[in-house]
Amino acid sequence: MVPFNRTSLKIGVVLCFCLLSVSHAQPPRTGGYAGQMNGTKSWDLPNAPSGTRPDQAWHCIGSSPDGDIYISGQDHATNSMLYRLYQKDDTLRYLGDARAASQAVNNWQTGETCQKFHDRPIFFNGKVYVASLDRSTLDNAFLSTRGFHWYCYDTAANTFSDLSVSEPNGIGAPHLQLICIQPDPKKNVMYGNTIPEVKEVSYDIAKKVTTVLGRPSQWTTPPYLYSDRVQWVDSRSRLYITAGNDRAQWNMGEPVSTFNHVWYYDPASGFGELPNFQLQGANAMECGGWNREHTKWYGSDDHGHLYCFTDSGPTWTYLGTTGINPVQKVWTLEVAPDGDKLYVGRCDNENGLNEPRAIFEFDLAAKTSRQIVTITECDNKATYDFMTGYDSWDRTGNFYVADFSMDDGAGTLMVRLNPVKIKVAKGLLPELVTVTAAPGPNGDVMVTRTGATTGSLKVIYELTGSDSNNNQLLKTYGSATISAGAASADVTVDKTQFQGIAGISSLVFSVEYDGDNYLAGSSRLVPLQLTAIRVRPQGTGPADKALMETFRNPSGATVVRLNIARASLTQLSIYDLTGKLVTTLLNRHLGAGVYEFPLKKRAGGGIAISGGFIAEVKTGGLSMSKRIVLY
């Protein structure tokens, strides 16, 4: 334990009375330092105010929609901390730690520890979630622990708090320890996976209640297993899980036939298995992430076997290997924003091999791999033993990894990598290309690149629709191609997808960093005129409108509008945020047309309470869900 500090205790008591959480007027911070190569920079994670030194960071980097990066560090003995890299000033700041947050609400017992925040920090609805892990060995050591805590950083209040103080006994569940977490926005729950039993838990964010879901009944032996380090939730609210590892230090004699494929948890039907979603041996997923459209999820085990999950099927595809020696571990995977490349990390230098930690590029079309840079080329101070990090892109085309050694007091580095600048510096790209955007003819957008024009260039962009207070109501993605021999391309923007969405007052086109071939220039935003949106004449079909739209009418009712393109059986259902069916408003054949359903709180039957709900429509093989609020 860290030595008792009377001054720190007094400060903590004052803050407890004021906020019942932990905030710091002047938290520990660092501006970092430039790396050895263009496109790189590093930060040494600062100590907690109590003096705890973070010397490890296991899968502990995540990002938020605004591009800020969150990383947790731990001393692997007593305490774990959370930090935030602010894009506005490129400064890494301490946000809070497990012990201080729990002590602030009298939820830290004598002798209690928090060895790790092992999970990737999850940004969800303006808050960042982590959970504690106090024993990670594949034995019964976890039974000596009190149990895990949920923690949350509120970005608006700038406070880091212990959420489990309101749960029975002040913990999520007795003895259990979480190694990764994953949200389901549709159900408004946070899932967690335990080690070493590989049990799933769910945390109801609204009710602040944890439920232990267990594990598949077929997983009868062995009792302790290598837990997956990453899970994913699809559009159907299915949580996908894997388990097992064939490395000598973690193999528990698990039957390959049981663990060589993907399993799932469905809130409606429970646990199930997918024998056709085959793995290369009984090796759990280690790292992964979605493409920007959230249509494909890419994952890797710690041997570098790569997979693709396609949400629309769903389907599962084995892509091949990274080319990294399988005796070394893969604990880093980043999906390039353009969806064409994966960046995969060789994360240790074990087994006597003289192969340093490095980043490889995997081409998804060609299924080929090449090494692009070693970590010591980026930062000659990054000489530690391990490297982790996945799904950690900011808004300017960089991703981040943690570099550490597990040596007491050695510290942890967070290293920023810009793959485009690095590939130019290494001669893997011929020149640094930037893409800018400007208003084009007839209300379109002109995108222009610098440099040579011998090859074609795919440019990715976003369209965002916002209200008068600049609250984003809708975001869509697209791509355009600047042809070989041309410096520019005129992009015709489809604005009809924003038609009929109440409250949108501005529409902006934005060239995005692709993380692969170019950088976005300073002139990359183009406001678009909403008056150019084509409005369908009365009586015509809804073929180019969204299947379901929602808005609030002048009487205060929330209106669900259905745009049925062809006659078909149509079902419109309302669910509460736990996924429980509240009412089915419609279940009959509809002809092509537009249908509106005004919904309000009502006293007798049906939807009898106000608050948040999920509206779901199914028709003609299509489905769509939207969160709504009833008043």
BAFI-201069 format. One record per atom (N, C-alpha, C): y, x negated, z. Coordinates in steps of 0.05 Angstrom, whole numbers, plus 5000, padded with zeros to 4 digits. Each point is the difference from the previous one (the first is absolute). Layout:
YXZ ...
***
This chain:
497649835000 502450175000 502549835000 502250104988 502649865001 501050015028 501249775011 501050005027 502150225005 500050115025 501850215008 502949904998 501750164988 502849934997 501750225011 501349955023 501550205014 502450104984 501449814986 502350084985 499350194977 497849934987 499150174978 499250285010 498850015024 499250255011 502450185005 502249885011 502450165006 501150114974 500249844980 501050094974 498350234989 497349975003 498250204990 500350275015 500649985026 500350255016 502550154990 502249864995 502550134991 499550134973 498649874982 499450124974 498250235002 498149995019 498250235004 501550255008 501949975018 501650235008 501750114977 500949834983 501850094978 498550124977 497749884992 498750084975 497150095003 498749925022 497150035003 498649884977 501149794988 498849844979 501449745000 499349824981 501149735001 501949964976 502449925006 501949924979 501449755010 501149854981 501349745007 502649984985 502249975014 502649984987 500149754983 498949785010 499949754985 497149895000 498350124984 497249915000 499749724989 497849865006 499549754987 499950034970 501149814986 500250034971 500049724987 499550004974 500249754985 500750074971 501749834988 500750034972 498149864981 498149865010 498049874983 501149754987 498449894981 500949764986 498850014972 501349864981 499150004972 497449844997 498350104982 497549874995 500349764981 497849884993 500049764983 500250084970 499750254993 499950084973 501850244996 501250024977 501750244994 498450255003 501250205014 498650255005 498450015025 500349805018 498650005026 501949965023 499350115023 501549975025 498150065023 500649895023 498250035024 501650075025 498750135018 501150075026 497949935021 500849875022 498349945023 500450235019 497950155006 500250235018 501149915027 502250125009 501149925026 498350105023 500349865023 498750095025 501150275009 498450155015 500950245013 502049915022 501750195009 501849935022 498649905025 497550095004 498449915023 499049714997 500249904975 499049734995 497449994985 498750234995 497550004986 500349884972 498449814993 500149864974 498050124981 500850124977 498150104981 498749784984 497449965002 498749794985 497950114981 499950264996 498250124981 501250264989 499050084976 501050254988 497850094980 498150175010 497750084985 500650264984 500249984974 500550234983 502450165009 502149865009 502150135016 502750024986 500050024973 502650034986 500050264984 502150155002 500350254985 502950034991 500450194982 502750044989 500950295004 502550064995 501150265001 501450074974 500650254994 501250084975 502649864994 501549935021 502649864995 499649704995 497649905001 499549724995 499949825024 500650115024 499749845024 497149945006 499549775011 497349905005 499550005030 497650105008 499250005028 497649825004 500149835020 497849825006 499549995030 497650005008 499349975029 498849735004 500549895024 498849745008 498950035028 498149835007 498750025026 499149725009 499749985027 498949755010 497050015003 498850224993 497150045001 498849975028 501850045020 499149985028 501250225017 502650034999 501450185019 501750214987 501349944977 502150184991 500449984969 501150224989 500550024971 502850104995 501349904979 502750074993 500350124972 502250154996 500650104973 502849904992 500349934974 502549894990 500750154974 502649984993 501050134976 501749814984 499449964974 501749844983 501850194986 502649995006 502050174988 500949884973 499750164979 500849914974 503049964998 501550155015 502949994998 501249735007 498749855019 501049745007 497849785001 497650074992 497849814998 499449875027 500350165021 499549915028 497650145012 498349845012 497650105014 500750055029 499650245010 500750075027 497650115016 499849925025 498150115018 500750295006 498050185000 500450295005 498950085027 497949885009 498850085025 497249885003 498850035023 497349915005 498550205017 497449984999 498250195013 500550015030 500149785013 500250005029 502750125009 502249914987 502650105008 500350304995 499050104977 500250284994 498350175020 497749905007 498350155019 501049995028 501149775008 501149975026 502450185004 501550044978 502450175002 499450295007 497550094995 499250275006 497750005020 499849785015 497949985021 497250054990 499449894976 497450044988 498649734995 500549815017 498749734997 498849935027 497449985001 498649965025 499849705006 499749945025 499849725009 497649874986 500649774988 497949854986 499550094971 501450214991 499650104973 501249814980 498749984976 501049834979 500050154974 501349894980 499950104972 499849754983 497549934994 499649754985 501250014972 499950244987 500950014973 501150274993 501950014981 500450224982 498749904974 497550084996 498549904977 500650154975 500950255003 500450184977 502649944985 500050064974 502449984984 502050215011 502549925006 502050205010 500450214978 499850255008 500250234982 502650145002 501650004979 502550165000 499350284991 500950205017 499350284995 502250175011 501450154983 502150195008 502149875019 501049774992 502149875015 499149845024 497449985005 499049855023 497849814991 499749795015 498049804994 497949995023 497550044992 497850035020 498249755001 499349925024 497949795004 498350105023 497749875004 498250075022 498849745011 499250015025 499249765014 497049954996 499349745001 497349904998 499749785021 498250045019 499949825023 497449845000 497950084986 497649844997 499050054971 499349784986 499150044972 497349874994 498649915020 497449894996 497950224996 497949934986 497950204993 497950025022 501050075024 498250035023 501350205019 499050025024 501050215018 502449925017 501549794992 502349915015 502250225000 500150174980 502050214999 499750205023 497650025011 499550195022 501449925025 501049755002 501549915023 503050074998 500850114978 502850064996 500750295008 502550055004 500950265008 499950194976 500749914976 500150164976 502649944985 500250104975 502349924983 502450185006 502449904992 502550145001 501050034971 501250234994 501650034976 502949925007 501249854982 502949925003 501550084975 502650045003 501750104978 502849885001 500949914978 502849914998 501550224984 502150115013 501750204988 502349864986 500150014973 502049854985 502950115005 500250265005 502750115005 501049935027 498450015021 500849955027 499849705007 498649854983 499649715005 498649955026 497950165006 498549985024 497049964995 498749855017 497149964997 498750115025 498150204997 499050155022 497050025001 498950055023 497250055005 499550304997 498750094979 499550284995 497850115018 498249835008 497650095015 500650085029 502449955009 500750085028 499650295005 500250174979 499750295003 497150094997 498249824993 497250074997 498549975026 497650125003 498549975024 499549715007 500649935025 499649735011 501749794986 502050104984 501949814987 498949844978 497750084988 498749854978 499150194978 499449894976 499050164979 497250095005 498349835011 497250065007 499049785017 498250065019 498949805018 498649774985 500749755006 498749764991 500449944969 500450204984 500149964971 502449824992 499649844979 502049814990 500350044970 502550024990 500550064972 500649744984 498749984977 500349774983 501550054975 500250264991 501750074978 500750305003 502350074989 501050285001 500850094972 500150264995 500650114974 501050295003 502350074988 501050285003 499050194979 500050255006 499650214981 502550185001 501949974981 502450155000 499650304999 497950084986 499550294997 499250135026 498449865016 499150115026 501849915023 501849824995 501849895021 498449885022 498049844993 498449865020 500049704993 499449845020 499549714996 497149955008 498549894981 497349935006 499849715010 498049945016 499549735010 497149945000 499349754995 497349914999 499549805023 497850045014 499549835024 498149774993 500149805017 498149785000 499049965028 497449975005 497949944980 498250244992 500750245009 498350234995 500650134973 502249934987 500950124975 500150315003 501350095020 500550285004 502850074989 500250244988 502650094991 501350175022 502749975002 501550175018 502350114983 501150235009 502450114986 502150065022 502549954993 502250055018 501850214987 500250235013 501750224991 502949935008 501649934980 502749905005 501850215013 499750254992 501750215012 499150065028 497450025005 499050065027 499749765018 500149764989 499749755015 497349995014 497950074985 497350015012 498049854982 498449835012 497949854986 497350145003 498650024977 497250115000 498149794990 497849955014 498049824991 498150154981 500049924975 498450134979 497149894999 499649765008 497449875000 499549864974 497449984992 499349864975 497750154987 499349944975 497850154987 497449995017 498750225000 497550025016 497849814990 500249934974 498049824988 500349715010 502349945013 500549735010 498749975027 497450015001 498650005026 499749715011 499749814982 499749725009 501649824980 500949785009 500249925028 502450145014 500249985026 502250145014 502749874995 500149734994 502549864996 500049894972 502350024986 500249934972 502749874995 500149854977 502649914990 501550244988 502350065011 501650234991 501749924976 500450204982 501849944978 502849955011 501649844986 502749935008 502050174984 499150164982 501850184986 498550254992 501350235002 498950254990 502150144983 499250224987 502050144984 499450305000 502150164996 499950294999 500850094973 498550184987 500650094973 501650265002 500550124977 501750244998 498550255011 497449975005 498450225011 499849985030 501449815012 499949955029 497349885009 498649874982 497649865007 500749725008 498849915023 500349735010 497649844992 500349774986 497849854990 499549765018 497549955007 499249805020 497749834990 499949755009 497849824994 499549845025 497749865000 499349845024 497949794992 499849795016 498049794996 501149754988 498649775005 500849744989 497549825000 499649864979 497649834998 500549715009 502449945009 500549735010 498549965027 499049765005 498349955022 501450065027 502649955002 501350045026 500550305006 499750174980 500650295004 497750184992 497949894987 497850184993 498450085024 499650265003 498550115023 497350114993 499049924976 497450114991 500250284989 502450084991 500350274990 498450044974 498850234996 498450064976 501950014975 499449844981 501749994976 500050284986 497850144999 499950254986 501950215012 500749975026 501850195013 502949924996 500549744999 502849915000 500949874974 498550034978 500849884975 501450204982 501250215012 501650194985 502250125019 501850154988 502250115014 499250265013 501150055024 499750255015 502750135003 500150245011 502650145004 499950185023 502450085009 500350215019 501850224988 499050254999 501550224989 500750195023 502650075005 500650175022 498650275000 499350094975 498750264998 496949995004 498849784991 497149995000 498849775017 501649835010 499049785016 499449754983 498149845010 499349754988 498150044976 500249834980 498350014977 499849734987 498149974981 499749744987 500250034970 500649784987 500349994971 498349774989 497450054996 498249794991 500849884973 501450154984 500949894974 502449825002 501350005023 502349825005 498949755012 498749844983 498449775009 501849765008 499249855021 501249755008 498249774993 501149764999 498449764995 498849915027 497750115007 498849955026 501350185021 499349955025 501150165022 502649865009 502050014984 502549865006 502350205000 501350045023 502150195004 502549914985 501750204995 502649944988 501849845020 501349804990 501649825017 503050044996 500950054975 502850044995 500350164974 502350134996 500350174977 502650145000 500550164978 502550154998 500050174975 501850205000 500450184977 501949884979 499750094975 502149954980 502450175007 502249964987 502550135008 499950304995 498450094980 499750294994 498050145019 498749845017 498050105019 497750154986 499249894977 497850114985 497549825001 500449745006 497749825002 500449825025 497749975014 500049835024 498249764993 501049765006 498549764995 499249875026 497649905003 499149885025 498249764995 499849835021 498349774999 498549975026 497549904999 498749925025 500849715005 498949885021 501049735007 498749784983 498350084981 498949814981 501650004974 501950184997 501550014975 498850184979 498150185007 499150214982 502150214998 500950064975 502250194996 499050274990 501450215009 499250274993 502550174994 499550224984 502250194995 499050285005 501550145017 499550295006 502150154984 499150194983 501850174984 500050275013 502450095008 500250255016 499250254984 500650004974 499750254984 497150084997 498049835004 497250084997 498950145025 499749855022 500549725000 497849834988 500749764992 498049814989 500349745014 497949834997 499949745013 499049794980 501549784997 499349804980 500049725013 497849854995 500049725008 501349844979 502049845007 501649864980 499149714996 498549895019 499249724998 501049845024 500149744997 500949835022 502549854993 501249895020 502649854996 499649724990 497649905001 499549724993 500349825024 500650115024 500149855024 497249955010 499549765010 497349935011 499350205022 497850144997 499350225020 499549905028 499749745004 499749915028 502750005014 502250014985 502650035011 500850295001 502050065017 500650285005 502550104985 499950254992 502250134986 501150215019 502549955010 501350185019 502850084990 500449964974 502650074988 499650134973 501350234996 499950144974 502650164997 501349964977 502550144993 499750114972 500750264996 499950124974 502849984988 500349864978 502649974987 501250274993 502650035003 501250264995 499550114972 499649824980 499550104973 497150094997 498349965020 497250094999 498249844982 501049774990 498449834982 498549775013 501049925023 498949765013 499550055030 498049855011 499649995029 500549715008 501349975023 500449735012 498149995024 498249814999 497949985020 500149725013 499649995027 500349755014 497449875009 499749744995 497949845012 501249925027 498950115022 501450025025 499249805021 498049834996 499349795019 498849774986 499549795015 498849764988 497649925017 498050185002 497749955016 497749874985 497949945014 497649894988 500449734987 502049855008 500449734991 501049984971 500850224988 500949994972 502949914999 500749834982 502749904997 501550194980 500250255008 501350204983 502050145017 502649954997 502050105018 500550304996 501350125019 500850284998 501850044976 499450204984 501450034974 500150294992 501850064981 500250274988 499049994972 498250194994 498950024973 501050264987 500249994974 500950244984 497550114985 499450255004 497850134986 501150204980 499449964974 500950174979 498150244997 501050245005 498350245001 498950084973 501549934979 499050074973 497949804990 500649745004 498249804990 497749935019 500450095026 498049935021 499749705003 502349864998 500049715004 501849925023 499549765011 501549915023 501049724996 502349945013 501049725000 501649955026 499949765009 501549925024 502949964991 501950115016 502849964992 501549825019 499349995026 501549825018 498449975026 500349775013 499049975028 502350055019 499350075024 502050075020 501749765008 498749775001 501649765007 501949924978 499550084975 502049964979 502550175005 499550235012 502350185006 501549915024 498649905021 501249925025 498349785011 501149755001 498449785010 499650005030 501350205014 499450055028 497750195005 499250144978 497850195002 497349864998 499449855021 497649845001 497950115019 500150255006 498250125019 497350064986 498250145013 497350034990 499550264986 501550215006 499450274989 502450134987 499450184982 502150154986 499150294997 501650195008 499350294997 502450154989 499550254992 502250184991 499150154975 500650265001 499450174976 502050234999 500650104975 501750234996 502749955014 501449784994 502449935015 502449934981 500450164979 502249954982 502650115011 502249854995 502750105006 501150134975 502550054999 501350154977 501149804980 499649745003 501149814981 497949824988 497550094999 497949864986 498649785015 500250005027 498749805016 497750135017 498049845006 498150095020 499849785021 498650065023 500149835023 497249955012 499649765010 497549935013 500649875027 498150025019 500249865025 498349755000 501049785012 498749745000 499749925029 497649955010 499649945028 497449855004 499649905025 497649835004 498350085024 500850185016 498650085025 500249795022 501749804996 500549805022 502150105019 499449985026 501950105020 502749874996 502050174996 502849904999 500849894973 498249994980 500749884975 502050174984 499950265004 501950174986 498850134975 501650184988 499250144976 502350014981 499549944975 502050014978 499650254984 502150134991 499950204980 501349884975 498550004978 500949874975 500450204978 502449994988 500750184977 499349864974 498750154982 499249904974 501050184978 501549894981 500850154976 498349904977 498050164992 498149904980 501249934973 502250144992 501249944974 501349725001 501749965021 501349745002 498149775004 497850055015 498049805004 498649934974 499350204984 498649954975 501849854980 502650055001 501949854983 500149715010 500249965026 500149735011 497549844995 497750134998 497449874995 499449974970 501750114983 499549994971 498150204990 499450215017 498150214991 501550224985 502650015002 501750174983 502049814987 500750054975 501749814985 502949995010 501050225010 502850015009 500450245019 502249995015 500750215018 501450224985 498850244999 501150234985 501150205019 502450104995 501150225015 500550244982 499750245012 500450254984 502250165013 501950094984 502250165010 500050274986 501550195011 500150274988 503050094998 500550164979 502750104996 499850274985 502150175002 499950254986 499549964970 498350164988 499449984972 501150244985 499550024974 500950224984 498750265008 501550224998 499050275004 498850045028 501349875020 499150035027 497549855008 499049834982 497749845006 500849745015 498049825004 500549755014 499149774982 501749794999 499349774985 499249785019 497549894997 499149785017 500049754982 501049775012 500449764985 498949765016 498749824986 498849765013 501549754991 499849805018 501149744992 497849834988 500849784988 498049804990 498850074974 497849874994 498650024974 498950294996 499750074975 499050274993 497549994984 498549785001 497749974983 497750205007 499850075026 497950195008 501250275009 498350205003 500950255011 500249985030 501450185012 500350005030 500050295010 498150055018 499950265013 502050005023 501750205001 502050035022 499350255016 499849975026 499550235017 502550105013 500250275004 502450115011 499350245019 502050085015 499850245017 502250194993 499550265004 502050214999 500150135027 502350015012 500350125027 502050224999 499350235010 501850235002 500850045030 502650025005 501050025028 501950235003 500450095025 502050215005 502749885005 502050175007 502749915003 500449805023 498149995019 500149825022 498349754995 499249964975 498449774991 497249995012 499050245009 497250025008 498250024976 498149834998 498350004976 498050245002 500050164979 498350244999 497649964981 500249824981 497849964981 500349734988 497749864997 499949754986 497750004980 500449914976 497949984980 500249724988 497849924986 499849734989 499650024969 500749784987 499649994972 500049714991 499549954974 500149744989 500950024971 501249794990 501049984972 499349734990 499949974974 499349744988 502349904982 500849755006 501949864982 498249864979 500350074976 498149904979 500549714994 497949874990 500249724991 502249984979 501749805003 502249954982 502550155008 499950175020 502350165009 500949915028 502650015005 501149935026 500350255017 500150244988 500550255014 498250224991 500050215016 498550254992 501650235011 500150224984 501350255008 497950175013 500350065026 498150165015 500850295002 498450174990 500550295002 498850105026 501750105018 499250085026 499350305001 497750075010 499150275003 501250125025 502150164997 501450115024 498950285007 498350114984 499150275005 498350025025 498849785009 498450015024 501750055025 502749964998 501850065022 501250284999 499350144979 501150274996 499050195021 501750165011 499250215018 499549915029 500549755006 499749905027 502650045015 500050175020 502550075013 501249765015 502649974997 501449805016 500649744986 498649944977 500449754987 502850004986 501649815008 502749984988 500549744985 498249815003 500349754986 497349894991 500049864978 497649894988 500649714992 498349815009 500549724994 497549874988 500549854978 498049834987 500249725012 497749885007 500149745012 497849824988 500849774988 498149804992 498849885025 497349985001 498749895024 498849724994 499949845021 498649744998 497150054995 498949864980 497250054994 498049825014 501049795014 498249825014 498249844983 500649984974 498149884981 501449834979 501950124985 501249864977 503049975001 501450165015 503049994999 501250075027 502549955003 501650095022 501950224991 500850175018 502150204994 502749885004 501850044981 502749885003 501750175019 502549905005 501850145018 500850274989 500150034974 500850254987 497450144992 498850155019 497450124994 500050305006 502250115010 500250295007 501850144980 499050234990 501650164982 500050295009 502350115009 500150295007 499750174974 498550215002 499550184977 501350275005 500950124979 501350265001 497950235003 500150155021 498250225004 500550224980 502550024989 500650214981 498449964975 498849774996 498449964976 497250115002 499350105024 497350115004 499850264984 497950024985 499750244983 498950235018 501350234999 499250245015 498650194980 497650095008 498550184983 501350274998 500250114976 501150274997 498250205015 501250235007 498550215013 497650094984 497750025013 497650104987 498249804987 500849745000 498349804989 498149895021 498049854992 497949915019 500949765017 498449945021 500749795019 498649744995 499349944975 498249784995 501149735010 502649974999 501149735008 501150005028 499450205016 501050015028 497749915018 500849925024 498049935021 498450255006 497449965006 498250225007 501150165023 501149875020 501150145023 502649885008 502050175006 502649915009 500650165026 501649885017 500850145025 503049975004 501350215011 502849995006 500650225020 502449995011 500950215019 502050184987 499650265000 501850184987 502350095018 502050144990 502350085016 499450165025 497750145000 499350165024 498749845022 499549744994 498849835020 497049974997 498850134980 497149984996 499349754985 497749885006 499049784985 498450124976 500849934976 498750114976 498149804988 497550094995 498149844985 499850124972 500849844981 500050094972 497649874985 498450164987 497849904984 500650034970 499549784985 500550004972 497249984986 498950234993 497350024989 500249984969 498949784989 500349954972 498050164983 497650075012 498150164985 498550185019 499150224991 498650205017 497649875013 499850045026 497749895015 500050115028 497649975013 499850085028 501749825017 501750115017 502049855015 499750065029 500049795017 499950035029 502449855012 501450145018 502349885014 499450045030 499749775014 499350005029 502149855016 500250085025 501849875019 498349885023 500449745005 498649865022 502049905021 499149995025 501749865019 499649704997 501549855016 500049714996 497549865010 498250155013 497449895007 497950054978 500850154980 498150064978 498750275003 500650155021 498850265005 501350214982 498350164987 501050224982 501550215017 502550054992 501650215014 499750274985 500349994974 499750254984 499749934971 498650174985 499849984971 501850224988 502249914988 501950194989 499250124973 498349854986 499350094973 497349904993 498350174988 497449924990 499150194978 501349984977 499450184978 500849874974 499350144978 500649904974 503050054994 501449804990 502850024992 500249934970 501850144987 500749934973 502049785000 500649874977 502049794998 502750125008 501549855016 502650095009 500949875025 502350095010 501149895025 499850215022 499049925023 499650185023 501349885025 501450165015 501349905024 499050155025 499749865022 499050115025 502049925022 501950185008 501749945022 498550025027 500249795016 498549995026 502049975023 499550175020 501649975025 498250055024 500849905023 498650055024 499950315004 497750105008 499850285005 498250055024 500650215014 498850055027 497250094999 499250154980 497350125000 498249904978 498049835007 498149914980 501249794982 498449904982 500949804981 501249755013 502249914990 501349765011 501850095023 499149975024 501450115023 501749805015 500149754991 501749805014 501649854980 502249895010 501749834982 499049725002 501149824983 499349725001 498949904973 498649775001 499049884976 497250094993 499550034974 497550094989 499449854974 497650044989 499349894974 499350244982 501450014977 499350204979 498349874979 497850124993 498249894980 499350214979 500349924975 499350184978 497849874983 498150174991 497849924983 499950194977 500049904975 500050184977 499149844975 498250114985 499249884974 499149715002 498749925022 499149735003 502149815011 502450105005 502249845011 500450085029 501249825016 500750065027 502549845008 501450105020 502449875009 500650095029 500949825017 500750065027 502849915006 501550155016 502649925008 500550085029 501449845015 500750075027 502450194999 500050215016 502250205001 500750055029 502450115004 501050075026 500750304999 499050155020 500750295002 501850035023 502050184997 502150035020 499950275013 
***
